[in-house]
Amino acid sequence: MTKKQKILSYLKHNPTGKLKEIAKAIDYSEPATYNGLMELFKENQVDREQGKGRKPDTYYLKNNSKETPKKIKSKFSSFPDEKIYTKVFSLDYLEHKEVIILILTDRNA
């Protein structure tokens, strides 16, 4: 199974996720800093969908920005140049408000 498949499988079986369950997904995810994501958000390159209740916020890359994949690549890791869906879990007990970004290519996953 590829990393993406593992992430999809994890999210399918743990749609709500508790901190312990989310922590289990760390092995399959790409770490990134909260500040890096916020920088992109301020540059108006990502859209944020506010999470309801305990559901985490979801961030989408804006499809009309050709620069976004390059900027994301330089800040986080190598992403494909296509529509990217990222789900962000903020783990409060981690230093520097680190977040876990799960990379999926299907918004309906």
N, C-alpha and C positions, 0 to 999 in steps of 0.2 A: 504493500500500500504506500502511495506517495504521501508526503506531508499534507498536501491539500485534502486528500481522501480521508486521512486520519482526522483532520480538523472537522471536515464535514460530518464524518461519522460521530465524532464526539458531540458536536452541537446538536445533531439529530436526536441523540439519546439523552442529552442534558440541556434541554432548551432554556431552563431557568438558571441552573448552575448555582452552587453555593461556593464560598471561597475555597473550600477544600477540593471540590470538584473542578473548579476553574484552575486551581493550582496544578492539577493533574494534566491539564492541557498545555502547560508551559513547555513541555518537551516537544510539542508539535507546533509551537508558534514562534514568531519572530519578535524578539524584544525590541522596544523602542522607548524613547523618553516622551513623557507627557508634553514637555516644552516643545519638542520637535513637531508634534502633531498640532499643538496650539499655534505654532508659527505658521504652518500651512493654512490653518483655519483663518487666521488673521489676514493672510494674503489672499483670502477669498478663493482658495483652490479646492477646498473640501466643503461639502454640505454636512451639517450635523442634524441628525434626527434625535430629538430629546427622548430618552428612555422614560417609560412610565413606571412608577413604583420602584421596584428593585431592578427592573430591566436596565441594562447599561445603554448609554448613548451609542448610536450607530453613526459612523462617518462614511460618506461616499465621496469618491473623487468626482470632481465636476468633469463631465464628458467633453465640454467645449474647450478645455485647456490642454493644449499640446505640450506645454512645459511641465505639467503636473507629474507624469511618469518619471521624467528626469529628476525633478526635485525630490520626489518620494524615494527614488533609487538612492540618491546621494545621502538622504537622511536615514533611511532604514535598511534596505537591502535590495537585491535585484528583483524587481517586479516585472511581469510581462507588460508590454505596451498595449494594454486593452483596458476595458472597463474593469475596475477593481472594486470589490466590496470589502470593507474592513469592519470588523466588529471589535470594539475596544472595551476591555474589562479593566477598570482601575482597581488595583490591589492596594488598599490603604496601608497595609503593613510593610510595603516595599519602600525603600528610600527613594527620594526625588520624584515621588508620584509616578513611578514607572508604570507603564501600561503594557498589556499584552495585546498585540494586534494579530488577529487571525485573518489570514489572507484567503479570500474566496473569489472566484471569478463569476459567481452566479448570485445575483441579489435575492433570488427566491430560495436560496439554499436553506 
